Amino acid sequence: MRTIEMKVTEAGFEPNEVHVQAGEAVRLDIKRVAARTCATSIESPGLLAKTRLPLGEKVSVEFTPCDSGSFRFGCSMQMHIGGTLVVAR
């Protein structure tokens, strides 16, 4: 399983672009370090279920993407804070 470390800062998700392979098991280890952000959760419709991101705690999100393409991820509002998950074949 490939592990990718992420943070949620006042600037958003870091990194905000993640590259993985289709069929590759992935674990995102995410730590929200900013109190002032709307990114108190992460989700990607069709790829990542909504997961709460408590302040100061590392949260692991595991998934295995089946399809290649670019998938948007971000806060529950899917407006400003987010990024792209790029899945290669």
C-alpha positions in Angstrom: 0.0 0.0 0.0 1.3 3.4 -0.9 1.1 6.1 1.7 0.8 9.8 0.9 1.2 12.4 3.7 -1.1 15.4 3.4 -1.8 18.5 5.5 -4.7 20.9 5.6 -3.3 24.4 6.2 -4.9 27.8 5.9 -3.8 27.6 2.2 -5.7 24.3 1.7 -4.7 20.7 1.1 -0.9 20.2 0.7 -0.1 18.7 -1.7 -3.1 19.7 -3.7 -2.3 17.3 -6.6 -1.7 13.6 -6.0 -0.6 11.1 -8.6 -1.4 7.4 -8.2 -1.9 4.3 -10.4 -5.2 2.6 -11.2 -5.4 -0.6 -9.1 -2.9 0.7 -6.6 -3.9 0.6 -2.9 -3.5 4.1 -1.5 -3.6 5.5 2.0 -3.8 9.3 2.5 -2.6 10.2 5.9 -4.1 13.7 6.5 -3.5 16.1 9.4 -5.5 19.3 9.7 -3.2 21.9 11.2 -5.3 25.0 10.6 -8.3 25.8 12.7 -9.4 28.6 10.3 -10.5 26.5 7.2 -13.6 25.1 5.8 -11.8 21.9 5.1 -12.9 20.1 8.2 -13.6 17.0 6.0 -12.4 15.5 2.7 -14.4 13.8 0.0 -14.3 13.0 -3.7 -17.7 12.0 -5.2 -17.3 8.5 -6.6 -13.9 7.9 -5.1 -13.6 9.0 -1.4 -16.4 8.9 1.1 -16.8 12.0 3.3 -14.3 11.8 6.1 -14.0 14.2 9.1 -10.6 15.8 9.7 -10.4 16.8 13.4 -7.9 19.6 14.2 -4.5 18.2 15.1 -5.3 14.5 14.5 -3.9 12.3 11.7 -6.7 10.6 9.8 -6.1 7.8 7.3 -8.2 7.4 4.2 -7.7 4.2 2.3 -8.9 3.5 -1.3 -8.0 1.7 -4.5 -8.9 3.7 -7.6 -10.2 1.5 -10.5 -10.6 4.0 -13.2 -8.0 6.4 -14.6 -8.6 10.1 -14.9 -8.5 13.3 -12.8 -10.8 13.4 -9.8 -11.5 16.5 -7.7 -11.2 16.2 -4.0 -11.9 18.8 -1.3 -14.0 20.0 1.5 -17.7 19.1 1.7 -18.7 22.3 -0.1 -16.5 21.4 -3.0 -16.0 25.1 -3.7 -12.6 26.6 -3.0 -10.4 24.3 -1.0 -9.4 21.2 -2.8 -7.2 19.5 -5.2 -6.9 16.9 -7.9 -6.2 13.1 -7.7 -4.7 12.0 -10.9 -5.0 8.3 -11.6 -2.9 6.8 -14.4 -3.5 3.5 -16.1 
